[in-house]
Amino acid sequence: MNSIATENLAIAYEDHLVVDDLDMQIPQGKITTIIGPNGCGKSTVLKAVGRILKPKNGMVYLNGDDITHLSTKEVAQKMAILPQSPQAPAGLTVGELVAYGRFPHQRGFGKLKPEDKKIIQWSLEVTKLTELETTAVDNLSGGQRQRVWIAMALAQQTDLILLDEPTTYLDLAYQLEVLELLYSLNREQGCTIVMVLHDLNLAARFADYMIAIRCGDIIKHGTPEEVMTTDVLKETFHIDAEIVTERRTGRPTCISYDLIPQAVDECDSCGRAC
């Protein structure tokens, strides 16, 4: 099973340093959620880990190997990454988009083999999309589209999936639908899931492991009970949060919070994205 780690990772957009000297470990076979304020480096870290963005310094290791030494095809065979709000070419059907997940396993422009088609059908079944296989992606709801992208990632046959805000623009029901699907994939298929999430309560509800980031630095990492605390949220978001244990899930939940204005003012001088 593939694992991810970073060492002394520094990421910048031109001269603007977003992440500096980041050491991070992602536990295998677990669901990890990354939380933090807007612009703190969450998505930037995910892009660097997924080799979409080249780091300024430092290392990213995939299963112990320096990711820069692996070919694009090798990375795609081991790791799937779904960016924020992905767009499918107009007119593409569900089945056609999911089939793209088999490209890393093909030679040149070879046709789909029986084994490829079997994996595609399995991906459609797991994500409950079989009946929509011939439907244009453009005609689907937001939640259905997210399931199609997840199905494409599954068709890659990787055991590591990175998702950047997979619940963005979805209503409450679709958010749960997508996250429950990812939860079942982790529990039933053993996929390692890494997600950037804005909703703290959903992040704590579905995660085995959480990483809180601010200004490109890790404030706290650990179980939801260790990360979803008043002190950690104060340092990460500059809020005074009230945390309780939710009755149905048994997970920590933020039920209310107030701003801490002086902390926000102090942060303005940090010199990095916050």
Salt bridges, closest charged atoms under 4 A:
ASP66 OD2 - HIS69 NE2 3.52
ASP116 OD1 - ARG102 NE 2.92
GLU165 OE2 - HIS198 NE2 3.23
GLU177 OE2 - ARG147 NE 2.69
ASP208 OD1 - ARG187 NH2 2.83
ASP217 OD2 - ARG272 NH2 3.17
GLU246 OE2 - ARG248 NE 3.76
